[in-house]
């Protein structure tokens, strides 16, 4: 079993989990093909992490299965936006940690 971990990436973990759930249990080659045509920022990032996990395993993508794809919360960058009458409202910029584990057949 090989794994790849990407930490502190500036993407919403809630939106990324939707993509991560889709590829769990899939063949790595099929998962890479599916992610390539998914119009989502998280799909491109997860695709790179999956390719790294397959490379770490030392085998070909058609010989690997995505055992787990997990997206955890990272720290939140807190910013503010000026508003009327000298007040301010908060902006939350979430980050995520993405872990992909692949297993040979």
Order of alpha helices (4+ residues) and beta strands (2+ residues): beta-alpha-alpha-alpha-beta-beta
